[in-house]
Amino acid sequence: MKILAVCGMGIGTSIILKMNIDSALTELNIDADTEASDISAARGAAATADLVLTSEELVEQLGEVGTPIEVINDFTDIEEIKSAISRHF
């Protein structure tokens, strides 16, 4: 299983989201790979992911990637991230 964390520019915010996804996965006892990506690389990377987590503003920019996308409003909220992951795994 692979989860993609996506931010708009650069990779800093997606690294924060990735670290919190990793924490959420540990708490949920789910084994998955996570990857951080900016929006431009995410379109291609989403093809190999099982789930994409990103902000609401970026969903439209991602377009149809063929992978479920979950909106995360607060990239530091482990409970919100756990809830999004739990809906899919």
Secondary structure, DSSP 8 states (H G I E B T S, - for coil): -EEEEEESSSSHHHHHHHHHHHHHHHHHT---EEEEEEHHHHHHHGGG-SEEEE-HHHHHHH---SS-EEE-S-TT-HHHHHHHHHTT-
